[in-house]
């Protein structure tokens, strides 16, 4: 009986020591609230992205992109990399454009995005654009 008591006492001392050491190294959990505005902005950006992706499915947009020598996958990648504020600005431009000029506006915007990324050395699409670095 004494041997069992001594054994359990040493085990309980060891377990108490292990618990103290692990609690010292444990990081406190931190939780932050996600604001309604942030959540709505993120959802609006996803909706805007999907609307642009749907616009790429139109035949006239695909023909114009092919005429300009821009691949559809490149445009899809660029749409995915746009920030929510850029998407909102772009959607505003589309809303203000007359009905017949929407496609041209989309293409001009993408060309501007491509030229800016070429100037920042992020891509090398147009050979006539020099890197500014």
C-alpha positions as CSV (number, residue, x, y, z in Angstrom):
1,X,0.0,0.0,0.0
2,X,2.9,2.4,0.9
3,X,4.5,1.6,-2.5
4,X,1.4,2.5,-4.4
5,X,0.9,5.7,-2.4
6,X,4.5,6.8,-3.1
7,X,4.2,5.9,-6.7
8,X,0.9,7.9,-7.2
9,X,2.4,10.8,-5.2
10,X,5.4,11.0,-7.5
11,X,3.2,10.7,-10.6
12,X,0.8,13.4,-9.4
13,X,3.8,15.7,-8.7
14,X,5.1,15.1,-12.2
15,X,1.7,15.7,-13.8
16,X,1.3,18.9,-11.8
17,X,4.7,20.1,-13.0
18,X,3.9,19.3,-16.6
19,X,0.6,21.1,-16.4
20,X,2.3,24.2,-14.9
21,X,4.9,24.2,-17.7
22,X,2.4,23.8,-20.5
23,X,0.2,26.5,-19.1
24,X,3.1,28.9,-19.0
25,X,3.9,28.4,-22.7
26,X,0.2,28.4,-23.9
27,X,-0.7,31.5,-25.8
28,X,-3.9,33.2,-24.8
29,X,-6.6,33.0,-27.4
30,X,-7.6,36.2,-29.0
31,X,-10.8,36.8,-30.8
32,X,-11.8,39.8,-32.8
33,X,-15.2,40.8,-34.1
34,X,-15.7,41.1,-37.8
35,X,-17.7,44.2,-38.5
36,X,-20.8,44.2,-40.7
37,X,-19.1,46.7,-43.0
38,X,-16.1,44.5,-43.6
39,X,-18.4,41.5,-44.2
40,X,-20.6,43.4,-46.7
41,X,-17.6,44.7,-48.5
42,X,-16.1,41.3,-48.9
43,X,-19.5,39.8,-50.2
44,X,-20.0,42.8,-52.5
45,X,-16.5,42.2,-54.0
46,X,-17.3,38.5,-54.6
47,X,-20.5,39.5,-56.3
48,X,-18.7,42.1,-58.5
49,X,-16.0,39.5,-59.4
50,X,-18.6,37.0,-60.4
51,X,-20.4,39.6,-62.6
52,X,-17.1,40.4,-64.4
53,X,-16.5,36.7,-64.9
54,X,-20.0,36.3,-66.3
55,X,-19.3,39.3,-68.6
56,X,-16.2,37.4,-70.0
57,X,-18.5,34.7,-71.2
58,X,-20.1,37.0,-73.7
59,X,-19.0,36.4,-77.3
60,X,-18.4,40.0,-78.2
61,X,-16.0,40.5,-75.2
62,X,-14.1,37.3,-76.1
63,X,-13.8,38.4,-79.7
64,X,-12.5,41.8,-78.7
65,X,-10.0,40.3,-76.3
66,X,-8.8,37.9,-79.0
67,X,-8.4,40.8,-81.4
68,X,-6.3,42.6,-78.9
69,X,-4.2,39.5,-78.2
70,X,-5.1,39.2,-74.6
71,X,-5.8,35.7,-73.2
72,X,-9.1,35.0,-71.4
73,X,-7.2,33.2,-68.6
74,X,-5.0,36.3,-68.0
75,X,-8.1,38.5,-67.7
76,X,-9.6,36.0,-65.2
77,X,-6.4,36.0,-63.1
78,X,-6.4,39.8,-63.1
79,X,-10.0,40.0,-62.0
80,X,-9.2,37.6,-59.1
81,X,-6.3,39.9,-58.0
82,X,-8.4,43.1,-58.0
83,X,-9.0,44.7,-54.6
84,X,-12.5,45.4,-53.4
85,X,-12.0,49.1,-53.9
86,X,-10.8,48.6,-57.5
87,X,-13.8,46.4,-58.2
88,X,-16.2,49.0,-56.8
89,X,-14.5,51.7,-58.9
90,X,-14.8,49.5,-62.0
91,X,-18.4,48.7,-61.4
92,X,-19.1,52.4,-61.0
93,X,-17.5,53.1,-64.3
94,X,-19.6,50.4,-66.0
95,X,-22.8,51.8,-64.4
96,X,-22.0,55.3,-65.8
97,X,-21.1,54.1,-69.3
98,X,-23.7,54.1,-72.0
99,X,-25.1,50.7,-72.9
100,X,-23.2,50.3,-76.1
101,X,-19.8,51.4,-74.6
102,X,-19.7,48.9,-71.8
103,X,-17.6,46.4,-73.6
104,X,-15.2,49.0,-74.7
105,X,-14.9,50.3,-71.2
106,X,-14.2,46.8,-69.9
107,X,-11.5,46.3,-72.4
108,X,-9.9,49.7,-71.9
109,X,-9.8,49.1,-68.1
110,X,-8.1,45.7,-68.5
111,X,-5.6,47.2,-70.9
112,X,-4.8,49.9,-68.4
113,X,-4.4,47.3,-65.7
114,X,-2.1,45.3,-67.9
115,X,0.0,48.4,-68.8
116,X,0.3,49.4,-65.2
117,X,1.4,46.0,-64.1
118,X,3.9,45.9,-67.0
119,X,5.3,49.2,-65.8
120,X,5.7,47.9,-62.3
121,X,7.5,44.8,-63.6
122,X,4.8,42.4,-62.4
123,X,4.1,41.1,-65.9
124,X,5.6,41.3,-69.4
125,X,2.6,41.3,-71.7
126,X,3.3,44.3,-74.0
127,X,6.8,44.7,-75.4
128,X,6.4,48.4,-75.9
129,X,6.0,49.1,-72.2
130,X,9.2,49.6,-70.3
131,X,9.7,48.7,-66.7
132,X,10.1,51.7,-64.4
133,X,12.4,50.0,-61.9
